[in-house]
């Protein structure tokens, strides 16, 4: 039988027995449907997925939102393959399938009952004077914040050549639309439809400042400079990886040239997901 996807990579959360067992069951079922599979573990200390020579045309991730974020960053560095998540975590906002309904969901997807969504991700560069010390990508958000003691850090923000503000705060979040349901909304930011090509700037507890959460077109470039007196700043990527920042460092953020592709089964919607996860009344 001809399917929408003929070869699927199943990526399981590292050191997660349920994910390993379920991955094996799904792999056997897919083989019965005539779909080629490869099963691998998302090893946190690897920058790339160890895909076989046969490039999959779909990556199915078994884990929570953290696993999806980790795999998505690795996919960004590899072949242009869409991603579909099966939730084995707590929130599961980035996933579409459940452990109880995976068979029905995959039958729908294999028969072509899905929508392919292109979602904005961000790229960043850390500048130290005239030197570039780090580059990378984020799927959800990046945060310039404090790394240790409960003290504020000084930040200065630009959009292109225009200065947006200078203030002291616990930090500044730069979020993608799909990341707007994470740290940004907890800090008072807006929920943003993943269909939009935007980024959100959301300050974290600004002190004596009227800077409000700001949504900008993703074609803009945002620069965040750490005040020269702030010596405990940290750049956090998708809430998973941290990089120390020095005084006067600049973090330059823009839309990544390449967008990530996600599979959404027909019948699923962003509003439904917001309601199920308790974001709407």
Secondary structure by P-SEA (a helix, b strand, c coil): ccccccbbbbbbccccaaaaaaaaaaaaaaaaaccccccccccccccccccccccccbbbbcccaaaaaaaaaaaaaccbbbbbbbcccccccccccccccaaaaaaaaaaccbbbbbbbbbbbbbbcccccccccccccccccccccccbbbbbbbbcccccccccccccccccccccccccccccccccccccccbbbbbbccccccccccccccccbbbbbbccccccbbbbbccccbbbbbcccbbbbbccccbbbbbbbcccccaaaaaaaacccc
